[in-house]
Amino acid sequence: MSFHPDLSSFNRLPLDLARQIDATAMRAEREWRSGAQTRIEDYLLQVPLGCRAGLLEELLSLEMTNLRQQGKETECQEWSSRFPEYPEIVQRCINEVIENRSTPLSLSNDASICFPKIPGYTTLRLLGRGAMGVVYLARHDRLQRLVALKVVATGIDLRQAMVLIRTEAEIIARLKHPHIVQVYDVGEENGEPYLSLEFVDGASLREILQRERIPPRQAAELVENMARAMHHAHMHGVIHRDLKPANVLLPRSETDMIAGRATALIPKISDFGLAKVLDAMQEQT
């Protein structure tokens, strides 16, 4: 079994290209939020040919998220004609649009959505994707608890990815703090690595800030809690290096009651994939 049955249509990307995809997608998001009218096609031309398939999937997913947050319909009918070179990617993104329209807050049973199959876990739905990883909501069958299951994105070099996944797991395992997402398990299936993490049922700080303003006192308390978590990481020799609103999660009880709350918000800092261990002998991050 394999996480990605269509891998034959892609070349494995070295991590420097995967990071270039991630950086370009982040820049596109910033520019779109500031009102820029740059088209996806323009961003594709700014990266090497080997990056374009991965970047297209990132940008289509980002476009879907942005439109959904604005309460607008995603016009996906034209994607096939705009991007005829990438029919599999376009179809996956169309499937995601259909899933979001039909079951926006429920678990997906759509057979056309290809989920990873890992012994001991039942994958339920997609939570998010980046240039180097895809995160799913899954249930640990024996313990009957929900987890965030992180697998390698399509096209990433598996030998490098194996090192990164294990390094991320070892880094998080060092850190025991209420404001840092915990790691449960790390392993591989058919040579493809996966990471089982604490699932936070809620929204990212980025999503919250896109729809509302956090009151000043709560914002200050939120920053204090994140600073304490980062201090804990630094005391254990870990530098996150990718701390941003998208990687700060807030449980649903917090996100549903932001306005008027008198108590501190409880953040969970996630995604230590780019973290650096200061006392490590090797430079791999």
Residue frames as qw, qx, qy, qz and C-alpha x, y, z in Angstrom:
[[0.000, 0.888, 0.460, 0.000, 0.00, 0.00, 0.00],
 [0.439, 0.153, 0.026, 0.885, 1.08, 3.58, -0.56],
 [0.011, -0.576, -0.370, 0.729, 0.11, 7.01, 0.66],
 [0.308, 0.655, -0.137, -0.676, 0.10, 8.41, -2.89],
 [0.780, 0.227, 0.575, 0.093, -0.91, 5.99, -5.68],
 [0.563, 0.807, 0.144, 0.107, -0.09, 8.56, -8.38],
 [0.447, -0.745, 0.301, 0.393, 3.57, 9.04, -7.44],
 [0.696, 0.118, 0.513, 0.489, 4.69, 7.74, -10.83],
 [0.337, 0.817, 0.323, 0.340, 3.65, 11.04, -12.39],
 [0.185, -0.968, 0.144, -0.091, 6.00, 13.04, -10.16],
 [0.638, 0.363, -0.482, 0.479, 9.73, 13.22, -9.59],
 [0.623, -0.601, -0.372, 0.335, 10.86, 13.22, -5.98],
 [0.135, 0.905, -0.045, 0.400, 11.69, 16.79, -5.04],
 [0.545, 0.045, -0.476, 0.689, 14.79, 17.68, -3.06],
 [0.291, -0.685, -0.544, 0.388, 13.99, 19.69, 0.04],
 [0.188, -0.326, 0.062, 0.924, 15.39, 22.95, -1.30],
 [0.150, -0.207, -0.589, -0.766, 12.77, 22.90, -4.07],
 [0.352, -0.580, -0.734, -0.021, 10.03, 21.95, -1.59],
 [0.303, -0.569, -0.331, 0.689, 10.98, 24.92, 0.55],
 [0.053, -0.089, 0.328, 0.939, 10.92, 27.15, -2.51],
 [0.259, -0.451, -0.728, -0.447, 7.33, 26.00, -3.13],
 [0.391, -0.634, -0.588, 0.316, 6.44, 26.78, 0.48],
 [0.258, -0.401, -0.064, 0.877, 8.06, 30.24, 0.34],
 [0.058, -0.109, -0.502, -0.856, 6.31, 31.13, -2.92],
 [0.327, -0.548, -0.735, -0.230, 2.93, 29.99, -1.57],
 [0.362, -0.605, -0.439, 0.557, 3.41, 32.09, 1.57],
 [0.136, -0.235, 0.167, 0.948, 4.30, 35.12, -0.55],
 [0.169, -0.318, -0.671, -0.648, 1.22, 34.56, -2.72],
 [0.352, -0.635, -0.679, 0.108, -0.97, 34.42, 0.38],
 [0.285, -0.514, -0.210, 0.781, 0.47, 37.69, 1.72],
 [0.030, -0.089, 0.383, 0.919, 0.04, 39.43, -1.61],
 [0.237, -0.439, -0.747, -0.439, -3.52, 38.15, -2.13],
 [0.346, -0.650, -0.589, 0.333, -4.50, 39.27, 1.36],
 [0.209, -0.466, -0.033, 0.859, -3.12, 42.74, 0.60],
 [0.474, 0.692, 0.250, -0.484, -5.35, 42.96, -2.46],
 [0.030, -0.467, 0.681, 0.563, -2.93, 41.96, -5.23],
 [0.803, 0.370, 0.114, -0.453, -4.56, 40.51, -8.34],
 [0.070, 0.526, -0.814, -0.234, -1.64, 38.27, -9.31],
 [0.891, 0.100, -0.184, -0.402, -2.81, 35.08, -11.04],
 [0.865, -0.308, 0.394, 0.041, -1.72, 31.58, -10.14],
 [0.830, 0.476, 0.105, 0.271, -0.13, 31.28, -13.58],
 [0.187, 0.887, -0.269, 0.325, 2.16, 34.22, -12.79],
 [0.555, -0.648, 0.497, -0.160, 3.46, 32.54, -9.64],
 [0.947, 0.063, 0.301, 0.091, 4.07, 29.27, -11.49],
 [0.649, 0.689, -0.064, 0.315, 6.36, 31.07, -13.92],
 [0.122, -0.875, 0.369, -0.290, 8.48, 32.36, -11.03],
 [0.671, -0.453, 0.582, -0.073, 9.69, 28.88, -9.97],
 [0.000, -0.365, 0.858, 0.361, 11.64, 26.12, -11.75],
 [0.631, 0.033, -0.529, -0.566, 9.63, 23.68, -13.86],
 [0.481, -0.042, -0.861, 0.163, 10.14, 20.90, -11.31],
 [0.008, 0.133, 0.606, -0.785, 8.39, 22.99, -8.62],
 [0.330, -0.057, -0.228, -0.914, 5.28, 23.89, -10.58],
 [0.555, -0.288, -0.729, -0.279, 3.13, 20.82, -9.89],
 [0.445, -0.357, -0.657, 0.493, 3.58, 21.11, -6.13],
 [0.038, -0.151, -0.153, 0.976, 3.13, 24.87, -6.16],
 [0.376, -0.205, -0.495, -0.756, -0.08, 24.59, -8.20],
 [0.543, -0.417, -0.729, -0.017, -1.62, 22.29, -5.59],
 [0.332, -0.314, -0.452, 0.766, -0.59, 24.69, -2.83],
 [0.076, 0.077, -0.081, -0.991, -2.06, 27.73, -4.61],
 [0.447, -0.295, -0.623, -0.571, -5.33, 26.05, -5.60],
 [0.515, -0.440, -0.694, 0.245, -5.82, 24.89, -2.02],
 [0.230, -0.265, -0.277, 0.895, -4.99, 28.38, -0.76],
 [0.222, -0.114, -0.346, -0.905, -7.46, 29.93, -3.20],
 [0.505, -0.405, -0.719, -0.252, -10.17, 27.54, -1.97],
 [0.444, -0.417, -0.578, 0.543, -9.49, 28.44, 1.66],
 [0.093, -0.142, -0.056, 0.984, -9.50, 32.18, 1.02],
 [0.344, -0.210, -0.477, -0.781, -12.76, 32.10, -0.95],
 [0.527, -0.425, -0.735, -0.035, -14.46, 29.88, 1.62],
 [0.346, -0.362, -0.467, 0.729, -13.49, 32.21, 4.45],
 [0.091, 0.119, -0.097, -0.984, -15.03, 35.07, 2.46],
 [0.515, 0.367, 0.611, -0.476, -18.24, 33.09, 1.97],
 [0.475, 0.571, -0.333, -0.581, -17.69, 32.83, -1.80],
 [0.950, 0.175, 0.248, -0.075, -18.03, 29.85, -4.11],
 [0.388, -0.484, 0.623, 0.477, -14.89, 28.37, -5.63],
 [0.692, 0.607, -0.087, -0.380, -15.00, 28.53, -9.44],
 [0.510, -0.410, 0.726, 0.209, -13.19, 25.28, -10.13],
 [0.787, 0.479, 0.380, -0.083, -14.82, 24.47, -13.48],
 [0.469, 0.863, -0.187, -0.007, -12.17, 26.46, -15.34],
 [0.478, -0.673, 0.552, 0.118, -9.17, 24.85, -13.65],
 [0.811, 0.100, 0.540, 0.201, -8.97, 21.99, -16.16],
 [0.574, 0.749, 0.195, 0.267, -8.70, 24.38, -19.09],
 [0.064, -0.957, 0.263, -0.100, -6.27, 26.70, -17.30],
 [0.287, -0.621, 0.729, -0.034, -3.95, 23.91, -16.15],
 [0.913, 0.234, -0.156, -0.296, -4.27, 21.04, -18.68],
 [0.471, 0.509, -0.692, 0.201, -0.73, 19.82, -17.88],
 [0.012, -0.212, 0.807, -0.551, -1.74, 18.82, -14.35],
 [0.594, -0.276, -0.477, -0.586, -5.02, 16.84, -14.58],
 [0.627, -0.270, -0.698, 0.218, -4.41, 14.75, -11.41],
 [0.227, -0.121, -0.414, 0.873, -3.71, 17.79, -9.25],
 [0.328, -0.128, -0.174, -0.920, -6.73, 19.64, -10.63],
 [0.645, -0.284, -0.620, -0.346, -8.96, 16.63, -9.97],
 [0.500, -0.240, -0.663, 0.503, -7.73, 16.27, -6.38],
 [0.030, -0.082, -0.239, 0.967, -8.47, 19.94, -5.72],
 [0.483, -0.182, -0.387, -0.764, -11.91, 19.67, -7.34],
 [0.626, -0.289, -0.725, 0.007, -12.64, 16.67, -5.11],
 [0.325, -0.200, -0.532, 0.756, -11.67, 18.77, -2.11],
 [0.235, -0.064, -0.061, -0.968, -14.04, 21.55, -3.20],
 [0.615, -0.248, -0.576, -0.478, -16.87, 19.01, -3.51],
 [0.566, -0.254, -0.703, 0.348, -16.06, 17.57, -0.09],
 [0.144, -0.110, -0.357, 0.916, -16.01, 21.01, 1.54],
 [0.380, -0.136, -0.244, -0.882, -19.35, 21.95, -0.03],
 [0.685, -0.250, -0.587, -0.352, -21.11, 18.77, 1.00],
 [0.769, -0.495, -0.369, 0.166, -19.59, 18.13, 4.45],
 [0.202, 0.806, -0.229, 0.508, -17.93, 21.32, 5.69],
 [0.306, -0.630, 0.531, -0.477, -17.64, 20.26, 9.32],
 [0.920, -0.155, 0.261, -0.246, -18.17, 16.50, 9.20],
 [0.489, -0.374, 0.733, 0.290, -16.00, 13.52, 8.38],
 [0.494, 0.491, -0.420, -0.582, -15.58, 12.64, 4.71],
 [0.735, 0.012, 0.676, -0.045, -16.69, 9.31, 3.25],
 [0.587, 0.720, -0.160, -0.334, -15.98, 10.35, -0.35],
 [0.915, -0.049, 0.333, 0.223, -14.27, 7.36, -1.99],
 [0.618, 0.706, 0.029, 0.346, -12.59, 9.65, -4.52],
 [0.147, -0.885, 0.372, -0.239, -10.47, 11.22, -1.77],
 [0.835, 0.170, -0.476, 0.217, -7.34, 9.08, -1.38],
 [0.494, -0.793, 0.255, -0.249, -6.36, 8.79, 2.29],
 [0.224, 0.513, -0.812, 0.165, -3.20, 7.19, 3.66],
 [0.907, -0.256, -0.236, -0.237, -3.64, 3.67, 5.02],
 [0.147, 0.538, -0.707, 0.435, -1.52, 3.09, 8.10],
 [0.622, -0.251, -0.741, 0.029, -2.01, -0.01, 10.29],
 [0.368, -0.364, -0.603, 0.607, -3.59, 0.91, 13.60],
 [0.065, 0.367, 0.122, -0.920, -5.09, 4.17, 12.31],
 [0.326, 0.627, 0.689, 0.161, -8.32, 5.07, 10.53],
 [0.181, -0.074, 0.146, 0.970, -7.92, 8.23, 8.45],
 [0.165, 0.643, 0.669, -0.335, -11.02, 10.44, 8.58],
 [0.354, 0.894, 0.260, 0.086, -10.44, 13.68, 6.69],
 [0.566, 0.380, -0.057, 0.729, -7.88, 16.16, 5.42],
 [0.359, -0.784, -0.289, 0.417, -6.82, 18.88, 7.88],
 [0.115, 0.938, -0.174, -0.276, -4.27, 20.75, 5.80],
 [0.884, 0.207, 0.160, 0.388, -1.31, 20.51, 3.47],
 [0.127, -0.881, 0.269, 0.367, 2.00, 22.23, 2.91],
 [0.514, 0.682, -0.483, -0.193, 4.84, 21.90, 0.46],
 [0.203, 0.436, -0.864, 0.150, 6.54, 19.20, 2.51],
 [0.027, 0.082, 0.944, -0.317, 3.71, 17.50, 4.40],
 [0.482, -0.337, -0.452, -0.670, 0.01, 16.66, 4.48],
 [0.117, -0.089, 0.757, -0.636, -1.93, 16.43, 7.76],
 [0.504, -0.291, -0.653, -0.484, -5.04, 14.28, 8.24],
 [0.572, -0.352, 0.413, -0.615, -7.45, 13.77, 11.08],
 [0.602, 0.105, -0.783, -0.112, -7.22, 10.11, 12.10],
 [0.751, -0.501, 0.151, -0.402, -8.37, 7.81, 14.89],
 [0.082, 0.429, -0.885, 0.163, -5.95, 5.59, 16.75],
 [0.698, -0.163, -0.552, -0.425, -7.91, 2.35, 16.65],
 [0.599, -0.159, -0.720, 0.313, -6.63, 0.73, 19.82],
 [0.205, -0.195, -0.472, 0.835, -6.74, 3.82, 22.05],
 [0.048, 0.732, 0.655, 0.182, -9.83, 5.29, 20.32],
 [0.176, -0.764, -0.121, 0.609, -8.48, 8.82, 20.32],
 [0.535, 0.825, 0.146, 0.105, -8.25, 11.38, 17.55],
 [0.583, -0.445, 0.254, 0.630, -4.79, 12.35, 16.30],
 [0.396, 0.842, -0.177, -0.321, -3.27, 14.58, 13.64],
 [0.857, -0.018, 0.425, 0.292, -1.49, 12.25, 11.22],
 [0.159, 0.856, -0.298, -0.392, 1.32, 13.92, 9.26],
 [0.851, 0.139, 0.422, 0.282, 2.64, 12.23, 6.10],
 [0.340, -0.339, 0.393, 0.784, 5.04, 13.31, 3.38],
 [0.480, 0.658, 0.064, -0.577, 3.69, 15.44, 0.55],
 [0.854, 0.418, 0.290, 0.109, 3.65, 14.02, -2.95],
 [0.581, 0.754, -0.103, 0.289, 7.01, 14.36, -4.68],
 [0.283, -0.850, 0.418, -0.150, 9.30, 14.83, -1.67],
 [0.515, 0.422, -0.736, 0.126, 12.50, 12.77, -1.61],
 [0.829, -0.443, -0.268, -0.213, 11.68, 9.95, 0.82],
 [0.753, -0.024, -0.390, 0.530, 15.20, 9.49, 2.19],
 [0.133, 0.297, -0.227, 0.918, 15.40, 13.13, 3.19],
 [0.548, -0.462, -0.177, -0.674, 11.80, 13.09, 4.40],
 [0.826, -0.295, -0.472, 0.087, 12.49, 10.11, 6.66],
 [0.499, 0.027, -0.384, 0.776, 15.28, 12.06, 8.39],
 [0.137, -0.339, 0.027, -0.930, 13.07, 15.17, 8.75],
 [0.693, -0.435, -0.355, -0.452, 10.08, 13.26, 10.16],
 [0.794, -0.271, -0.451, 0.304, 12.18, 11.44, 12.73],
 [0.349, 0.140, -0.265, 0.888, 14.04, 14.64, 13.64],
 [0.345, -0.435, -0.106, -0.825, 10.75, 16.49, 14.14],
 [0.792, -0.417, -0.408, -0.183, 9.45, 13.68, 16.35],
 [0.700, -0.132, -0.411, 0.570, 12.62, 13.66, 18.47],
 [0.117, 0.290, -0.132, 0.941, 12.50, 17.44, 18.83],
 [0.533, -0.469, -0.180, -0.681, 8.85, 17.52, 19.98],
 [0.822, -0.306, -0.475, 0.066, 9.48, 14.58, 22.33],
 [0.453, 0.106, -0.407, 0.786, 12.00, 16.79, 24.18],
 [0.137, -0.233, 0.091, -0.958, 9.31, 19.34, 24.93],
 [0.271, -0.490, -0.823, 0.092, 6.63, 18.79, 27.58],
 [0.004, 0.151, 0.197, -0.969, 4.63, 21.99, 27.74],
 [0.333, 0.535, 0.701, -0.334, 0.85, 22.70, 27.77],
 [0.364, 0.790, 0.031, -0.493, 1.23, 25.16, 24.88],
 [0.136, 0.507, -0.745, -0.412, 3.17, 22.84, 22.56],
 [0.886, 0.141, -0.167, -0.408, 1.48, 20.11, 20.51],
 [0.552, -0.458, 0.696, -0.045, 2.68, 16.70, 21.71],
 [0.490, 0.372, -0.710, -0.343, 3.96, 13.77, 19.63],
 [0.853, -0.187, 0.311, -0.375, 2.44, 10.29, 20.10],
 [0.855, 0.019, 0.490, 0.169, 4.13, 8.08, 17.53],
 [0.269, 0.726, -0.454, -0.440, 6.53, 8.04, 14.57],
 [0.706, -0.035, 0.701, 0.097, 6.96, 5.26, 12.02],
 [0.232, 0.418, -0.556, -0.680, 6.84, 4.25, 8.39],
 [0.747, 0.272, 0.560, -0.233, 4.63, 2.17, 6.15],
 [0.778, 0.485, 0.310, 0.251, 6.04, 0.78, 2.91],
 [0.609, 0.096, 0.076, 0.784, 9.01, 3.08, 3.23],
 [0.002, -0.644, -0.187, -0.742, 6.96, 6.27, 3.70],
 [0.261, -0.067, -0.637, 0.722, 7.25, 8.02, 7.08],
 [0.328, -0.695, -0.421, -0.483, 4.41, 9.30, 9.23],
 [0.155, 0.134, -0.545, 0.813, 4.06, 11.25, 12.45],
 [0.385, -0.625, -0.655, -0.181, 1.16, 10.97, 14.91],
 [0.157, 0.206, -0.296, 0.920, 0.53, 14.19, 16.83],
 [0.057, 0.445, 0.649, -0.614, -1.90, 15.66, 19.34],
 [0.080, 0.532, 0.609, 0.583, -5.07, 16.79, 17.53],
 [0.007, -0.302, -0.340, 0.890, -6.30, 20.30, 18.38],
 [0.136, 0.603, 0.746, 0.247, -9.97, 20.66, 17.46],
 [0.067, -0.798, -0.236, 0.551, -10.28, 24.33, 16.63],
 [0.523, 0.826, 0.110, 0.178, -8.70, 26.87, 14.31],
 [0.659, 0.064, -0.085, 0.745, -5.33, 28.43, 13.66],
 [0.185, -0.644, -0.201, 0.715, -4.53, 31.93, 14.86],
 [0.086, -0.109, 0.499, 0.855, -4.26, 32.94, 11.19],
 [0.129, -0.461, -0.784, -0.396, -7.85, 31.86, 10.53],
 [0.254, -0.716, -0.545, 0.354, -9.10, 33.73, 13.59],
 [0.208, -0.516, 0.043, 0.830, -7.28, 36.94, 12.68],
 [0.065, 0.122, 0.642, 0.754, -8.75, 36.83, 9.19],
 [0.239, -0.578, -0.685, -0.374, -12.27, 37.10, 10.59],
 [0.418, -0.862, -0.252, -0.137, -11.98, 39.10, 13.80],
 [0.214, 0.660, -0.434, 0.575, -9.79, 41.16, 16.08],
 [0.667, -0.326, -0.601, 0.297, -8.67, 39.72, 19.41],
 [0.310, -0.932, -0.093, -0.164, -9.20, 42.15, 22.34],
 [0.250, 0.771, -0.473, 0.345, -5.93, 43.71, 23.57],
 [0.516, -0.543, 0.576, -0.327, -5.79, 41.97, 26.97],
 [0.941, 0.065, 0.320, -0.090, -6.44, 38.55, 25.45],
 [0.701, 0.662, -0.199, 0.173, -3.90, 39.24, 22.73],
 [0.016, -0.753, 0.566, -0.337, -1.27, 40.11, 25.34],
 [0.718, -0.325, 0.556, -0.264, -2.06, 36.96, 27.33],
 [0.927, 0.359, 0.103, -0.030, -1.89, 34.89, 24.16],
 [0.485, 0.735, -0.390, 0.268, 1.55, 36.28, 23.34],
 [0.349, -0.637, 0.596, -0.342, 2.68, 35.64, 26.91],
 [0.891, -0.081, 0.413, -0.173, 1.62, 31.99, 26.70],
 [0.838, 0.527, -0.056, 0.132, 3.41, 31.54, 23.37],
 [0.178, 0.796, -0.481, 0.321, 6.53, 33.25, 24.73],
 [0.603, -0.481, 0.574, -0.276, 6.58, 30.89, 27.73],
 [0.949, 0.182, 0.256, -0.038, 6.28, 27.92, 25.36],
 [0.648, 0.687, -0.214, 0.250, 9.13, 29.18, 23.21],
 [0.181, -0.753, 0.546, -0.321, 11.23, 29.85, 26.33],
 [0.843, -0.224, 0.463, -0.160, 10.65, 26.21, 27.34],
 [0.883, 0.447, 0.068, 0.126, 11.82, 25.10, 23.87],
 [0.329, 0.815, -0.361, 0.312, 14.90, 27.34, 24.04],
 [0.484, -0.629, 0.545, -0.272, 15.82, 25.98, 27.47],
 [0.867, -0.031, 0.498, 0.007, 15.84, 22.53, 25.84],
 [0.346, -0.383, 0.594, 0.617, 18.02, 23.71, 22.95],
 [0.385, 0.467, 0.742, 0.289, 15.25, 23.95, 20.34],
 [0.092, 0.382, -0.090, -0.915, 14.68, 26.91, 17.99],
 [0.589, 0.487, 0.590, -0.260, 11.33, 26.72, 16.18],
 [0.226, -0.263, 0.510, 0.787, 12.28, 28.94, 13.17],
 [0.106, -0.286, -0.686, -0.661, 8.77, 28.91, 11.69],
 [0.036, -0.487, -0.689, 0.535, 6.60, 30.51, 14.38],
 [0.151, -0.072, -0.333, -0.928, 3.68, 32.23, 12.62],
 [0.564, 0.006, 0.292, -0.772, -0.12, 32.51, 13.10],
 [0.783, 0.170, -0.439, -0.408, -0.75, 29.47, 10.86],
 [0.605, 0.129, -0.750, 0.235, 1.28, 27.31, 13.27],
 [0.113, -0.083, 0.628, -0.766, -0.53, 28.47, 16.42],
 [0.384, -0.339, -0.774, -0.372, -3.66, 26.42, 17.11],
 [0.299, -0.169, 0.439, -0.830, -6.53, 27.34, 19.44],
 [0.077, 0.231, 0.965, -0.099, -9.04, 24.73, 20.70],
 [0.116, -0.511, -0.630, -0.573, -12.64, 25.11, 19.57],
 [0.374, -0.730, -0.526, 0.223, -13.85, 26.17, 23.03],
 [0.335, -0.490, 0.003, 0.805, -11.48, 29.11, 22.77],
 [0.123, 0.055, 0.513, 0.848, -12.23, 30.05, 19.16],
 [0.166, -0.605, -0.711, -0.319, -16.00, 30.02, 19.77],
 [0.386, -0.842, -0.358, 0.116, -15.71, 32.50, 22.65],
 [0.558, 0.174, -0.065, 0.809, -13.00, 34.98, 21.71],
 [0.075, -0.568, -0.085, -0.815, -14.99, 38.18, 22.07],
 [0.539, -0.630, 0.026, -0.559, -15.51, 39.18, 25.67],
 [0.877, -0.197, -0.396, 0.189, -13.49, 36.40, 27.28],
 [0.315, -0.900, 0.235, -0.186, -11.80, 37.45, 30.49],
 [0.793, -0.411, 0.417, 0.171, -9.43, 34.46, 30.71],
 [0.062, -0.610, 0.625, 0.484, -6.33, 33.77, 28.64],
 [0.844, 0.391, -0.206, -0.303, -6.53, 31.94, 25.34],
 [0.734, -0.384, 0.553, 0.092, -4.76, 28.58, 25.36],
 [0.544, 0.667, -0.408, -0.306, -2.51, 28.32, 22.29],
 [0.882, -0.137, 0.422, 0.159, -0.90, 25.12, 21.02],
 [0.156, 0.762, -0.485, -0.400, 2.25, 25.71, 18.96],
 [0.909, 0.173, 0.379, -0.005, 2.67, 23.19, 16.15],
 [0.754, 0.635, -0.001, 0.169, 4.86, 22.28, 13.18],
 [0.452, -0.760, 0.397, 0.245, 8.45, 21.86, 14.31],
 [0.884, 0.362, 0.230, 0.187, 9.47, 20.66, 10.84],
 [0.480, 0.736, -0.147, 0.454, 11.97, 23.50, 10.42],
 [0.554, -0.818, 0.138, -0.072, 13.15, 23.54, 14.03],
 [0.554, 0.557, -0.525, 0.329, 16.86, 23.41, 14.84],
 [0.824, -0.533, -0.145, 0.122, 18.46, 21.61, 17.76],
 [0.062, 0.933, -0.329, 0.134, 21.33, 23.73, 19.03],
 [0.475, -0.588, 0.653, -0.034, 23.23, 20.89, 20.69],
 [0.930, 0.260, 0.256, -0.036, 22.94, 18.49, 17.75],
 [0.510, -0.403, 0.529, 0.546, 26.11, 17.41, 16.00],
 [0.372, 0.292, 0.690, 0.549, 24.40, 17.32, 12.60],
 [0.063, 0.195, -0.057, -0.977, 22.98, 20.25, 10.66],
 [0.159, -0.334, -0.809, -0.458, 19.84, 18.48, 9.41],
 [0.238, 0.139, 0.435, -0.857, 16.67, 20.39, 10.37]]
